[in-house]
Amino acid sequence: MKYSEMKDLTVDELRRRLQDGRRQLFETKMKHSLGQIASPITIRDIRRDCARIQTALTQKLSR
């Protein structure tokens, strides 16, 4: 998801997406450690999405 799409979401939606992203990151890391996932690129992408969401959330809360 792009940052431009995230900045239009509410604080509650951003928090929910961040929680979902962190859960997805945990599950993906576990799958990677078990050898069930072929590419570690997905871990990087999820981590970056979480960072984008956190940035948008910080921007909303600082106003």
Contacts in CASP RR format, 6 or more apart in sequence:
PFRMAT RR
TARGET T0000
AUTHOR 0000-0000-0000
METHOD contacts of the structure
MODEL  1
MKYSEMKDLTVDELRRRLQDGRRQLFETKMKHSLGQIASPITIRDIRRDC
ARIQTALTQKLSR
1 17 0 8 1.000
1 49 0 8 1.000
1 52 0 8 1.000
1 53 0 8 1.000
2 52 0 8 1.000
3 52 0 8 1.000
3 55 0 8 1.000
3 56 0 8 1.000
6 14 0 8 1.000
6 17 0 8 1.000
6 52 0 8 1.000
6 53 0 8 1.000
6 56 0 8 1.000
7 56 0 8 1.000
7 59 0 8 1.000
9 17 0 8 1.000
9 56 0 8 1.000
11 57 0 8 1.000
11 60 0 8 1.000
11 61 0 8 1.000
14 53 0 8 1.000
14 56 0 8 1.000
14 57 0 8 1.000
14 60 0 8 1.000
15 57 0 8 1.000
17 53 0 8 1.000
18 50 0 8 1.000
18 53 0 8 1.000
18 54 0 8 1.000
18 57 0 8 1.000
21 46 0 8 1.000
21 49 0 8 1.000
21 50 0 8 1.000
21 53 0 8 1.000
22 50 0 8 1.000
24 46 0 8 1.000
25 43 0 8 1.000
25 46 0 8 1.000
25 47 0 8 1.000
25 50 0 8 1.000
28 37 0 8 1.000
28 42 0 8 1.000
28 43 0 8 1.000
28 46 0 8 1.000
29 43 0 8 1.000
31 37 0 8 1.000
32 40 0 8 1.000
32 43 0 8 1.000
END
